Amino acid sequence: MASEHPPQGLSPDDPAEALRAELLAVKQASGLSYARLGARTHYAKSSWERWINGKQFPPRAAVESLAEALEQDPERLLALWERADGARTDEAGTDETGTDGVRTDGVPVPADGSEDARSDEDGEDGTEAGAPASLRQRSAGRRRLLLVGALCLLGAAVSVAAVLVTDGDSHGTPAASPKPSAAAGSAEPPTPKCKAEGCSGKSPVTTNCALDGQTLALTRNKNMVIELRYSKACAAAWGRITYASKSAIVDADNSAGVSFATPVHWGNDVYSPMVSVTGRMTAWACGTLPKGGARECTRHMPVPSSH
């Protein structure tokens, strides 16, 4: 019988794992590669790979930058970060960069203090590749300030006839004209394309349901991590597996007897089609190992409270 409770060592109450899983889900829902994610947030792709895969704990500024770049709710992501950071306070001290990954001169740096967050080795600002780390970090900070200033001036100059330019990662959503009160260059978030039963069997990404997705429960089947994801806007849930092998299967189920499954075709992760979750219904996600291997499931979860 499939387990309805996370095995020992992994729980929805594990703050660090919950933060990692949410960062992974946000990244996957955006459809961005690590390189594109780094370009949008001004943190290196290698840093995001370490943070999202749980190799290192991310700085607060990076999480905030991710939320802003992908139009996510910053309070939700930062609340997960605060909880995870509080849990690790007794186990790790702070270094010269501080727990937020920000130097005393205000320059964001990766959690490991490395210089891979910028391409300073190319000498784009005239700084020699062998210059001290602090000098190169200050140079990177000055470039960011100049870039922000230039973008602000550009936004003011074209605010009368603003044109929203996308980079192909908007999931096919047409560009929207900014409201008069909105800042130059901003746009309304994409509207969900289905609701409840209308989402049944559909992709959470192409319907824009993944944009407000949150992890309700997670568990593990050996090395495979299983997540139950939920969209309040769409009143629907789906399953996701990561660190999985080819032909492993994820399925999403609800208490009305609806179930959808998807195998891993390539890579090591995949998400299932959605099932509706309304009223007193519950939903859960399961992951099955390849070749008829063991099947494990998350807890059966009701519709989250709105408070």
KOLMI-870694 format. One line per 5 residues: number of its first residue (from 0); their letters; for each residue y negated, x, z negated of N, C-alpha, C. Coordinates in Angstrom, 2 decimals. Each point is the difference from the previous one (the first is absolute). Layout:
REM residues N
NUM	a	Y,X,Z,Y,X,Z,Y,X,Z  ... .
//
This chain:
REM residues 307
0	maseh	1.20,0.85,0.00,-1.20,-0.85,0.00,-1.23,0.87,0.00  -0.96,-0.37,0.79,-1.22,0.80,0.10,-0.79,-0.06,-1.29  -0.54,1.12,-0.41,-0.77,0.07,-1.23,-1.36,-0.64,0.19  -0.45,-0.78,-0.99,-1.33,-0.61,0.06,-0.99,0.79,-0.83  0.41,1.12,-0.58,-0.89,0.80,-0.84,-0.01,1.44,0.49 .
5	ppqgl	-1.15,0.67,-0.05,-0.08,1.40,0.42,0.91,0.86,-0.86  0.67,0.98,0.57,0.84,0.91,-0.79,-0.84,0.88,-0.88  0.66,0.58,-0.99,-0.72,0.87,-0.92,-0.64,1.16,0.75  -1.24,0.31,-0.33,-0.71,1.10,0.65,-1.02,-0.47,1.02  0.05,-1.28,0.41,-0.99,-0.52,0.95,-0.27,-1.45,-0.37 .
10	spddp	-1.23,-0.34,-0.23,-0.37,-1.33,-0.44,-1.34,-0.37,0.57  -0.25,-1.31,0.21,-1.34,-0.40,0.41,-1.05,0.40,-1.00  0.45,0.31,-1.25,-0.94,0.42,-1.03,-0.21,1.50,-0.02  0.64,0.75,0.90,-0.25,1.43,0.11,-1.32,0.19,0.74  -1.09,0.35,-0.71,-1.33,0.01,0.63,-0.10,0.93,1.19 .
15	aealr	0.55,1.21,-0.11,-0.12,0.96,1.09,0.75,-0.48,1.24  1.21,-0.55,-0.19,0.78,-0.48,1.14,-0.64,-1.24,0.62  -0.57,-0.87,-0.85,-0.68,-1.19,0.53,-1.20,0.39,0.85  -0.76,1.01,-0.44,-1.14,0.48,0.78,0.48,0.61,1.31  1.03,0.84,-0.05,0.52,0.64,1.21,0.48,-1.05,1.00 .
20	aella	0.74,-1.00,-0.50,0.52,-1.03,0.89,-1.13,-0.79,0.65  -1.07,-0.27,-0.76,-1.12,-0.75,0.56,-0.75,0.81,1.04  -0.19,1.30,-0.25,-0.67,0.85,0.98,0.83,0.08,1.28  1.31,0.11,-0.14,0.88,0.03,1.17,-0.10,-1.30,0.78  0.01,-1.13,-0.71,-0.06,-1.29,0.67,-1.33,-0.19,0.73 .
25	vkqas	-1.10,0.43,-0.62,-1.32,-0.11,0.63,-0.05,0.86,1.26  0.55,1.21,-0.10,0.00,0.89,1.16,0.83,-0.57,1.14  1.18,-0.52,-0.31,0.87,-0.55,1.02,-0.62,-1.25,0.63  -0.62,-0.84,-0.82,-0.63,-1.21,0.53,-1.15,0.31,0.93  -0.68,1.11,-0.24,-1.13,0.38,0.85,0.45,0.48,1.37 .
30	glsya	1.24,0.47,0.11,0.50,0.54,1.26,-0.52,1.38,0.32  -0.69,0.64,-0.94,-0.60,1.30,0.25,0.97,1.14,-0.31  -0.06,1.05,0.78,0.73,1.21,-0.31,-0.71,0.72,-1.14  0.66,1.01,-0.57,-0.66,0.77,-1.05,-1.25,0.70,0.53  0.05,0.43,1.25,-1.17,0.67,0.57,-1.18,-0.96,0.12 .
35	rlgar	0.25,-1.23,0.50,-1.08,-0.97,0.14,-0.50,-0.45,-1.37  0.91,-0.10,-0.97,-0.39,-0.36,-1.35,-0.91,1.07,-0.59  0.35,1.27,0.24,-0.84,1.09,-0.49,-1.37,-0.01,0.64  -0.06,-0.33,1.30,-1.28,-0.02,0.70,-0.91,-1.09,-0.55  0.57,-1.13,-0.37,-0.81,-1.10,-0.51,-0.47,0.22,-1.43 .
40	thyak	0.80,0.70,-0.79,-0.33,0.16,-1.42,-0.59,1.36,-0.34  -0.02,0.94,0.97,-0.49,1.36,-0.22,0.86,0.79,-0.98  1.30,-0.35,-0.07,0.97,0.79,-0.74,1.09,0.42,1.00  0.59,1.16,-0.22,0.96,0.54,0.97,1.25,-0.86,0.11  0.59,0.01,1.20,1.24,-0.77,0.20,1.12,0.53,-0.91 .
45	sswer	0.02,1.32,-0.23,1.04,0.56,-0.86,-0.16,-0.45,-1.45  -1.26,-0.20,-0.43,-0.24,-0.50,-1.35,0.50,-1.44,-0.14  -0.30,-0.84,1.02,0.48,-1.38,-0.06,1.51,-0.05,0.03  0.65,0.87,0.75,1.45,0.01,0.04,0.57,0.30,-1.39  -0.63,0.94,-0.71,0.48,0.34,-1.35,-0.24,-1.14,-0.97 .
50	wingk	-1.18,-0.61,0.09,-0.34,-1.09,-0.95,0.85,-1.23,0.23  0.15,-0.40,1.26,0.73,-1.23,0.30,1.50,0.16,-0.22  0.52,1.20,0.18,1.42,0.23,-0.23,0.32,0.41,-1.44  -1.03,-0.03,-0.86,0.24,0.24,-1.42,0.18,1.45,-0.39  -0.36,0.94,0.90,0.14,1.42,-0.33,-1.11,0.47,-0.93 .
55	qfppr	-1.16,-0.65,0.08,-1.12,0.31,-0.87,-0.74,-1.29,-0.33  -0.75,0.03,-1.11,-0.76,-1.17,-0.41,-1.37,0.04,0.70  -0.41,-1.10,0.64,-1.26,0.02,0.76,-1.22,-0.07,-0.90  -1.13,0.60,0.42,-1.25,-0.16,-0.74,-0.56,-1.40,0.17  -0.77,-0.44,-0.98,-0.57,-1.35,0.03,-0.89,-0.19,1.23 .
60	aaves	-0.77,1.04,0.34,-0.92,-0.10,1.12,0.75,-0.24,1.31  1.19,0.57,0.14,0.79,-0.19,1.22,0.48,-1.44,0.11  0.46,-0.58,-1.12,0.46,-1.39,0.00,-1.15,-0.94,0.34  -1.17,0.28,-0.57,-1.18,-0.81,0.29,-0.40,0.12,1.47  0.10,1.21,0.54,-0.32,0.23,1.40,0.97,-0.75,0.91 .
65	laeal	1.28,-0.04,-0.38,1.00,-0.72,0.78,-0.31,-1.49,0.04  -0.34,-0.58,-1.15,-0.31,-1.42,-0.06,-1.20,-0.33,0.88  -1.03,0.84,-0.04,-1.20,-0.23,0.80,0.30,0.13,1.49  0.77,1.01,0.38,0.28,0.25,1.42,0.85,-1.09,0.62  0.92,-0.59,-0.78,0.92,-1.00,0.54,-0.36,-1.42,-0.42 .
70	eqdpe	-1.20,-0.17,-0.59,-0.51,-1.32,-0.40,0.96,-0.70,-0.96  0.54,0.78,-0.95,0.85,-0.55,-1.05,-0.84,-0.30,-1.23  0.57,-0.78,-0.92,-0.66,-0.30,-1.26,0.01,1.26,-0.88  -1.15,0.65,-0.20,0.02,1.24,-0.78,0.38,-0.22,-1.45  -0.34,-1.15,-0.57,0.30,-0.24,-1.41,1.50,0.00,-0.25 .
75	rllal	0.76,-0.58,0.94,1.46,-0.06,-0.18,0.61,1.40,0.06  -0.39,0.80,1.01,0.56,1.34,0.12,-0.45,0.91,-1.15  -1.27,-0.12,-0.39,-0.51,0.85,-1.08,0.61,-0.40,-1.34  0.30,-1.29,-0.16,0.66,-0.42,-1.25,1.39,0.63,-0.10  0.72,0.06,1.14,1.30,0.68,0.01,-0.16,1.49,-0.29 .
80	werad	-1.06,0.61,0.56,-0.23,1.43,-0.25,-0.31,0.26,-1.46  -0.88,-0.83,-0.59,-0.37,0.17,-1.41,1.23,-0.10,-0.90  0.87,-0.97,0.31,1.20,-0.18,-0.81,0.92,1.20,0.11  0.18,0.49,1.24,0.87,1.16,0.21,-0.59,1.26,-0.63  -1.31,0.18,0.13,-0.66,1.17,-0.56,0.08,-0.01,-1.53 .
85	gartd	-0.16,-1.19,-0.59,0.10,-0.11,-1.45,1.38,0.36,-0.50  1.04,-0.37,0.80,1.37,0.27,-0.42,0.34,1.48,0.05  -0.71,0.75,0.86,0.31,1.42,0.13,-0.93,0.89,-0.82  -0.95,-0.59,-0.72,-0.99,0.77,-0.75,0.66,0.91,-1.03  1.02,-0.53,-0.71,0.64,0.78,-1.05,0.90,1.10,0.53 .
90	eagtd	0.32,-0.07,1.31,0.93,0.97,0.55,-0.67,1.12,0.77  -1.23,-0.22,0.41,-0.69,1.02,0.80,-1.44,0.11,-0.42  -0.50,1.24,-0.14,-1.40,0.21,-0.31,-0.83,-0.05,1.25  -1.28,0.27,-0.12,-0.89,0.01,1.14,-0.35,1.44,0.34  -0.18,0.28,1.31,-0.41,1.33,0.43,-1.47,-0.02,0.34 .
95	etgtd	-0.46,1.02,0.67,-1.42,0.12,0.26,-0.52,-1.07,0.96  0.92,-0.66,0.74,-0.46,-1.04,0.90,-0.11,-1.34,-0.69  0.61,-0.19,-1.23,-0.05,-1.28,-0.69,1.06,-0.93,0.54  0.25,-1.13,-0.73,1.05,-0.93,0.38,-0.37,-0.80,1.22  -1.24,-0.03,0.40,-0.38,-0.77,1.17,0.03,0.84,1.26 .
100	gvrtd	0.42,1.26,-0.06,0.03,0.84,1.18,-1.38,0.29,0.53  -1.02,0.05,-0.89,-1.36,0.26,0.43,-0.54,1.19,-0.78  -0.49,1.01,0.69,-0.55,1.18,-0.65,-1.29,-0.36,-0.71  -0.47,0.91,-0.85,-1.23,-0.24,-0.73,-1.20,-0.09,0.91  0.13,0.51,1.25,-1.11,-0.12,0.93,0.11,-1.27,0.84 .
105	gvpvp	0.99,-0.89,-0.32,0.10,-1.29,0.65,0.77,-0.01,1.29  0.66,1.11,0.37,0.72,0.08,1.26,1.44,-0.44,-0.21  0.50,-1.08,0.69,1.39,-0.39,-0.14,0.92,1.09,0.55  1.09,0.27,-0.70,0.99,0.97,0.46,1.37,-0.62,-0.17  1.02,0.49,0.72,1.35,-0.51,-0.19,0.49,0.27,-1.41 .
110	adgse	1.05,-0.75,-0.41,0.48,0.12,-1.37,0.50,1.38,-0.33  0.46,0.76,1.01,0.50,1.34,-0.28,-1.08,1.06,0.12  -1.26,-0.41,0.27,-1.10,0.96,0.07,0.01,0.79,1.27  0.88,-0.35,0.98,0.07,0.77,1.22,-1.17,-0.32,0.91  -0.12,0.80,1.07,-1.11,-0.17,0.93,0.41,-0.76,1.25 .
115	darsd	1.20,-0.67,-0.02,0.45,-0.62,1.23,-0.68,-1.32,0.28  -0.93,-0.42,-0.84,-0.71,-1.24,0.26,-1.06,0.16,1.05  -0.28,1.20,0.44,-0.99,0.24,1.05,0.50,1.13,0.89  -0.47,0.08,1.21,0.41,1.07,0.91,-0.98,1.15,-0.07  -0.26,0.50,-1.21,-0.97,1.08,-0.17,0.45,1.29,0.65 .
120	edged	1.34,0.12,0.19,0.48,1.23,0.59,-0.49,0.16,1.43  -0.45,-1.09,0.62,-0.51,0.07,1.36,-1.43,0.51,0.05  -0.65,0.14,-1.14,-1.36,0.52,-0.04,-1.01,-0.93,0.64  0.24,-1.35,-0.09,-0.89,-0.94,0.67,-1.39,-0.04,-0.62  -0.14,0.43,-1.24,-1.32,-0.02,-0.64,-0.57,1.41,-0.13 .
125	gteag	0.66,0.97,0.64,-0.49,1.37,-0.07,0.53,0.76,-1.19  0.81,-0.66,-0.86,0.56,0.67,-1.17,1.24,0.77,0.42  0.12,1.21,-0.41,1.15,0.81,0.37,1.26,-0.56,-0.63  1.12,0.19,0.71,1.26,-0.54,-0.51,0.38,0.63,-1.32  -0.43,1.21,-0.27,0.37,0.68,-1.23,-0.99,-0.22,-1.13 .
130	apasl	-0.98,-0.88,0.19,-1.00,-0.23,-1.03,0.63,-0.62,-1.23  -0.61,0.16,-1.18,0.56,-0.58,-1.22,0.17,-1.50,0.15  1.00,-0.56,-0.73,0.30,-1.43,0.09,-1.20,-0.84,-0.39  -0.74,0.40,-1.05,-1.14,-0.79,-0.45,-1.07,-0.09,1.07  -0.23,1.12,0.74,-1.01,-0.01,1.05,0.42,-0.94,1.12 .
135	rqrsa	1.27,0.06,0.39,0.46,-0.86,1.07,-0.03,-1.46,-0.41  0.30,-0.31,-1.27,-0.05,-1.38,-0.47,-1.43,-0.53,0.02  -0.96,0.86,-0.41,-1.40,-0.45,0.05,-0.44,-0.24,1.44  0.46,0.85,0.92,-0.34,-0.18,1.41,0.56,-1.31,0.52  1.24,-0.30,-0.40,0.61,-1.26,0.42,-0.78,-1.18,-0.56 .
140	grrrl	-0.45,0.12,-1.26,-0.79,-1.06,-0.60,-1.30,-0.23,0.73  -0.68,1.11,0.41,-1.26,-0.16,0.74,0.23,-0.67,1.34  1.12,0.32,0.67,0.29,-0.64,1.28,0.22,-1.49,-0.16  0.68,-0.40,-1.09,0.23,-1.42,-0.23,-1.31,-0.72,-0.25  -0.90,0.61,-0.79,-1.28,-0.63,-0.26,-0.81,-0.17,1.28 .
145	llvga	0.02,1.04,0.85,-0.71,-0.09,1.28,0.59,-1.09,0.88  1.34,-0.12,-0.02,0.66,-1.02,0.80,-0.37,-1.39,-0.47  0.01,-0.22,-1.34,-0.36,-1.31,-0.54,-1.44,-0.35,0.36  -0.91,0.99,-0.13,-1.40,-0.25,0.33,-0.18,-0.36,1.47  0.74,0.71,0.87,-0.11,-0.29,1.44,0.52,-1.39,0.32 .
150	lcllg	1.09,-0.40,-0.65,0.55,-1.32,0.25,-0.93,-1.10,-0.47  -0.67,0.22,-1.14,-0.96,-0.99,-0.50,-1.17,-0.17,0.97  -0.52,1.12,0.51,-1.10,-0.06,0.96,0.45,-0.70,1.28  1.21,0.29,0.44,0.51,-0.63,1.19,0.15,-1.50,-0.19  0.50,-0.41,-1.19,0.16,-1.42,-0.28,-1.32,-0.74,0.01 .
155	aavsv	-1.06,0.63,-0.58,-1.31,-0.63,-0.02,-0.58,-0.12,1.40  0.25,1.01,0.85,-0.58,0.00,1.34,0.61,-1.06,0.89  1.30,-0.33,-0.23,0.65,-0.96,0.89,0.28,-1.33,-0.67  -0.60,-0.27,-1.15,0.30,-1.22,-0.73,-0.42,-1.25,0.76  -1.01,0.11,0.85,-0.46,-1.16,0.75,1.04,-0.42,1.03 .
160	aavlv	0.66,0.98,0.60,1.02,-0.30,1.02,1.26,0.77,-0.32  0.57,-0.25,-1.20,1.16,0.75,-0.46,1.24,-0.36,0.80  0.80,1.01,0.27,1.26,-0.21,0.70,1.09,0.64,-0.83  0.99,-0.78,-0.40,1.10,0.53,-0.80,1.00,0.70,0.90  0.22,1.27,-0.27,0.94,0.79,0.79,1.25,0.24,-0.83 .
165	tdgds	1.17,-0.40,0.51,1.25,0.20,-0.73,0.73,1.19,0.57  0.98,0.50,-0.73,0.77,1.16,0.44,1.44,-0.36,0.35  0.25,-1.28,0.22,1.34,-0.42,0.41,0.93,-0.26,-1.14  -0.48,0.02,-1.26,0.86,-0.22,-1.15,-0.30,-1.31,-0.69  -0.63,-0.94,0.69,-0.40,-1.26,-0.63,1.02,-1.10,0.23 .
170	hgtpa	1.23,0.36,0.38,1.08,-0.96,0.21,-0.37,-1.04,1.04  -0.82,0.38,0.98,-0.32,-0.92,1.09,-1.04,-1.03,-0.34  -0.67,0.11,-1.15,-1.01,-0.97,-0.39,-1.28,0.24,0.77  -0.60,-1.02,0.66,-1.24,0.21,0.74,-1.12,0.43,-0.92  -0.94,0.78,0.55,-1.15,0.44,-0.78,-0.89,-1.20,-0.31 .
175	aspkp	-0.54,-0.03,-1.21,-0.86,-1.10,-0.42,-1.42,0.49,-0.17  -0.97,-0.81,0.39,-1.40,0.38,-0.16,-0.36,-0.03,-1.47  -0.72,1.00,-0.51,-0.35,0.02,-1.40,-0.93,-1.14,-0.35  0.15,-0.52,-1.21,-0.94,-1.00,-0.49,-1.35,0.65,-0.26  -1.11,-0.77,0.08,-1.32,0.59,-0.22,-0.12,0.71,-1.33 .
180	saaag	0.71,-0.50,-1.02,-0.13,0.60,-1.32,0.95,1.16,-0.22  0.92,0.22,0.94,0.99,1.06,-0.17,-0.58,1.34,0.39  0.58,1.07,-0.56,-0.44,1.34,0.35,0.40,0.30,1.43  -0.79,0.86,0.66,0.28,0.34,1.39,1.38,0.62,0.11  0.78,-0.46,0.99,1.32,0.56,0.24,1.11,-0.71,-0.75 .
185	saepp	-0.32,-0.96,-0.90,1.05,-0.71,-0.74,0.51,-1.16,0.82  1.17,-0.51,-0.33,0.60,-1.10,0.73,0.81,-0.86,-0.95  0.17,-1.27,0.34,0.82,-0.88,-0.80,1.45,0.46,0.07  0.74,-0.05,-1.12,1.41,0.40,0.05,0.79,-0.97,0.87  1.07,0.46,0.63,0.81,-0.89,0.84,0.53,-1.19,-0.78 .
190	tpkck	0.05,-1.15,0.65,0.48,-1.23,-0.62,1.51,-0.11,0.13  0.71,-0.36,-1.08,1.45,-0.20,0.11,0.32,-1.04,1.06  1.08,0.22,0.73,0.35,-0.86,1.13,1.06,-1.04,-0.33  0.42,-0.07,-1.26,1.00,-1.00,-0.38,-0.11,-0.28,-1.48  0.71,-1.04,-0.46,-0.02,-0.39,-1.41,1.34,-0.60,-0.37 .
195	aegcs	0.55,0.44,-1.12,1.23,-0.56,-0.58,1.12,-0.11,1.04  0.49,-1.24,0.25,1.11,-0.19,0.93,-0.33,0.50,1.40  -1.28,-0.03,0.35,-0.39,0.49,1.32,0.20,1.49,0.16  0.17,0.73,-1.11,0.23,1.45,0.05,1.49,0.35,0.05  0.85,-0.99,-0.23,1.43,0.26,-0.11,0.53,0.69,1.25 .
200	gkspv	0.62,1.17,-0.18,0.60,0.75,1.08,-0.96,0.87,0.78  -1.27,0.02,-0.38,-1.01,0.77,0.73,-0.29,1.33,-0.67  -0.61,0.90,0.76,-0.34,1.34,-0.51,-1.23,-0.06,-0.90  0.03,0.65,-1.17,-1.19,0.01,-0.86,-1.14,0.82,0.59  0.30,0.90,0.93,-1.04,0.85,0.58,-0.74,-0.72,1.12 .
205	ttnca	0.74,-0.55,0.96,-0.65,-0.65,1.14,-0.71,-1.29,-0.40  0.36,-0.59,-1.12,-0.67,-1.21,-0.48,-1.14,0.30,-0.96  -0.25,1.29,-0.27,-1.05,0.44,-0.93,0.31,-0.34,-1.46  1.21,-0.46,-0.29,0.37,-0.30,-1.39,0.11,1.27,-0.84  0.30,1.13,0.64,0.18,1.25,-0.75,-1.32,0.53,-0.55 .
210	ldgqt	-1.13,-0.51,0.49,-1.29,0.55,-0.42,-0.27,-0.23,-1.48  0.51,-1.10,-0.59,-0.18,-0.21,-1.44,1.34,0.10,-0.73  0.95,0.69,0.64,1.33,0.12,-0.59,-0.01,0.75,-1.33  0.87,-0.45,-0.89,0.17,0.68,-1.29,1.48,0.02,-0.34  0.40,1.00,-0.79,1.39,0.14,-0.40,0.24,-0.82,-1.26 .
215	laltr	0.88,-0.99,0.08,0.33,-0.83,-1.16,1.15,0.59,-0.82  0.92,0.68,0.66,1.16,0.57,-0.70,0.57,1.11,0.86  0.63,0.96,-0.65,0.69,1.05,0.74,1.22,0.49,-0.77  0.93,0.54,0.74,1.22,0.54,-0.59,0.50,1.08,0.94  1.16,0.56,-0.29,0.52,1.10,0.81,1.50,-0.18,0.22 .
220	nknmv	0.44,0.34,1.19,1.42,0.05,0.33,0.27,1.45,0.39  0.51,0.78,-0.94,0.11,1.46,0.14,-1.39,0.57,0.29  -0.19,0.66,1.15,-1.32,0.57,0.30,-0.95,-0.99,0.66  0.50,-1.12,0.43,-0.80,-1.00,0.73,-0.82,-0.83,-0.98  -1.32,-0.10,0.26,-0.89,-0.81,-0.83,-0.19,-1.35,0.68 .
225	ielry	0.17,-1.07,-0.78,-0.08,-1.37,0.50,-1.20,-0.68,-0.64  -0.88,-0.59,0.82,-1.20,-0.67,-0.49,-0.03,-1.46,0.45  -0.42,-0.87,-0.90,-0.33,-1.38,0.37,-1.50,-0.06,0.14  -0.48,-0.25,1.23,-1.43,-0.05,0.30,-0.45,-1.45,0.14  -1.26,-0.28,-0.38,-0.49,-1.39,-0.01,-1.44,-0.05,0.47 .
230	skaca	-0.32,-1.02,0.80,-1.36,-0.26,0.45,-0.47,-1.34,-0.57  -1.05,0.03,-0.79,-0.56,-1.23,-0.55,-0.63,-0.83,1.11  -0.69,0.66,0.94,-0.68,-0.72,1.08,0.99,-0.76,0.87  1.19,0.55,0.19,1.01,-0.62,0.86,1.06,-0.78,-0.77  0.00,0.11,-1.35,1.02,-0.66,-0.83,1.40,0.34,0.52 .
235	aawgr	0.21,1.29,0.23,1.28,0.46,0.55,0.36,1.37,-0.56  1.29,0.32,0.06,0.50,1.28,-0.53,0.93,0.64,1.03  0.18,1.30,-0.14,0.91,0.73,0.87,0.58,1.19,-0.75  1.06,0.56,0.53,0.63,1.15,-0.62,-0.34,1.27,0.75  0.00,1.11,-0.71,-0.25,1.29,0.64,0.89,1.05,-0.66 .
240	ityas	0.61,0.89,0.82,0.78,1.11,-0.54,-0.58,1.31,0.53  -0.04,1.00,-0.86,-0.43,1.35,0.37,1.04,0.99,-0.50  -0.07,1.24,0.54,0.99,1.02,-0.31,1.41,-0.51,0.32  0.08,-0.75,1.09,1.26,-0.61,0.41,0.59,0.76,1.20  1.30,-0.19,0.23,0.67,0.61,1.13,0.06,-0.99,1.16 .
245	ksaiv	0.24,0.52,1.20,0.13,-0.87,1.17,1.13,-1.00,-0.23  -0.25,-1.25,0.39,0.93,-1.12,-0.12,0.02,-0.62,-1.39  -0.78,0.54,-0.95,-0.16,-0.70,-1.28,-0.74,-1.31,0.29  0.22,-1.01,-0.83,-0.54,-1.34,0.28,-0.87,-0.46,-1.16  -1.15,-0.61,0.32,-0.83,-0.65,-1.00,-0.03,-1.50,0.32 .
250	dadns	0.07,-0.82,-1.02,-0.12,-1.44,0.22,-0.92,-0.61,-1.05  -0.70,-1.06,0.39,-0.85,-0.77,-0.89,0.59,-1.40,-0.11  0.01,-0.54,-1.22,0.63,-1.29,-0.26,-0.89,-0.84,-0.91  0.10,-1.33,0.14,-0.68,-0.87,-0.96,0.97,-1.04,-0.55  -0.42,-0.69,-1.05,0.89,-0.93,-0.70,0.28,-1.26,0.81 .
255	agvsf	-0.68,-0.17,1.15,0.30,-1.13,0.88,1.16,0.31,0.94  0.54,1.21,-0.10,1.14,0.38,0.82,-0.34,0.69,1.30  -1.28,0.36,0.18,-0.41,0.68,1.23,0.15,1.51,-0.19  0.52,0.69,1.01,0.21,1.44,-0.10,-0.17,0.63,1.38  -0.68,1.16,0.04,-0.16,0.76,1.23,0.29,1.46,-0.30 .
260	atpvh	0.69,0.66,0.92,0.41,1.40,-0.20,-0.35,0.84,1.22  -0.22,1.29,-0.23,-0.31,0.96,1.06,0.63,1.35,-0.34  0.66,0.66,0.96,0.54,1.34,-0.26,-1.01,1.09,0.35  0.22,1.18,-0.52,-0.81,1.16,0.37,0.49,0.50,1.35  -0.89,-0.03,1.01,0.37,0.47,1.33,-0.31,1.48,0.17 .
265	wgndv	-1.11,0.46,-0.60,-0.36,1.41,0.05,-0.85,0.31,-1.23  -0.19,1.27,-0.26,-0.75,0.38,-1.20,0.79,-0.30,-1.25  -0.72,-0.23,-1.10,0.68,-0.27,-1.28,-0.60,-1.18,-0.74  -0.69,-0.90,0.72,-0.56,-1.17,-0.66,-0.10,-1.15,0.99  -0.03,-1.23,-0.55,-0.14,-1.20,0.83,-0.36,-1.17,-0.92 .
270	yspmv	-0.63,-1.03,0.57,-0.30,-1.21,-0.76,0.64,-1.19,0.69  0.27,-1.04,-0.76,0.66,-1.18,0.53,-1.03,-1.04,0.45  0.43,-1.02,0.76,-0.86,-1.16,0.24,-0.28,-0.71,-1.33  -0.95,-0.93,0.02,-0.45,-0.64,-1.24,0.78,-1.29,-0.31  0.00,-0.34,-1.29,0.45,-1.31,-0.48,-1.14,-0.62,-0.79 .
275	svtgr	-0.12,-1.32,0.02,-1.09,-0.66,-0.73,0.31,0.00,-1.49  -1.06,0.05,-0.82,0.14,-0.07,-1.45,-1.13,-0.89,-0.52  0.31,-1.25,-0.31,-1.00,-0.95,-0.48,0.55,-0.79,-1.18  -0.90,-0.66,-0.71,0.40,-0.87,-1.11,0.83,0.72,-1.04  1.19,-0.55,-0.27,0.89,0.58,-1.00,1.07,0.90,0.62 .
280	mtawa	-0.16,0.32,1.28,0.98,0.84,0.68,-0.04,1.43,-0.55  1.11,0.71,0.18,0.07,1.43,-0.31,0.46,0.75,1.24  -0.28,1.29,0.01,0.42,0.84,1.13,0.50,1.33,-0.52  0.81,0.69,0.79,0.51,1.32,-0.37,0.31,0.78,1.27  0.13,1.28,-0.13,0.32,0.88,1.13,1.23,0.82,-0.35 .
285	cgtlp	0.82,0.28,1.01,1.23,0.76,-0.21,0.11,1.12,1.03  0.66,1.08,-0.39,0.27,1.10,0.91,1.47,0.34,0.01  0.58,0.10,1.19,1.43,0.28,0.15,0.19,1.35,0.68  0.83,0.84,-0.56,0.27,1.31,0.56,0.77,-0.12,1.31  -0.09,1.01,0.88,0.69,-0.08,1.30,1.51,-0.14,-0.13 .
290	kggar	0.63,-0.48,1.08,1.46,-0.11,0.11,0.60,-0.86,-1.10  -0.66,-1.11,-0.30,0.53,-0.93,-0.99,-0.06,0.52,-1.42  -0.99,0.87,-0.28,-0.14,0.57,-1.33,-0.51,-1.00,-1.02  -0.27,0.50,-1.18,-0.42,-0.85,-1.11,-1.32,-0.69,0.30  -0.20,-1.17,-0.57,-1.22,-0.79,0.16,-0.64,-0.18,-1.38 .
295	ectrh	-1.30,0.30,-0.08,-0.75,-0.18,-1.25,-1.22,-0.86,0.29  -0.40,-0.80,-0.98,-1.13,-0.92,0.19,-1.01,0.14,-1.14  -1.24,-0.35,0.30,-1.05,-0.04,-1.02,0.20,-1.25,-0.86  -0.81,-0.13,-1.01,0.01,-1.23,-0.79,-0.50,-1.17,0.84  0.41,-1.21,-0.36,-0.50,-1.21,0.64,-1.40,-0.29,-0.57 .
300	mpvps	-1.01,0.00,0.87,-1.38,-0.10,-0.44,-0.64,-1.31,0.43  -0.74,-0.67,-0.91,-0.72,-1.21,0.38,-1.34,0.32,0.64  -0.73,-1.02,0.42,-1.35,0.19,0.54,-0.87,0.59,-1.10  -0.69,1.12,0.26,-0.83,0.61,-1.04,-1.10,-0.93,-0.48  -0.32,0.12,-1.28,-1.10,-0.78,-0.55,-1.31,0.43,0.61 .
305	sh	-0.92,-0.94,0.18,-1.31,0.31,0.58,-0.93,0.62,-1.00  0.41,0.04,-1.28,-0.86,0.58,-1.04,0.47,1.42,-0.34 .
//
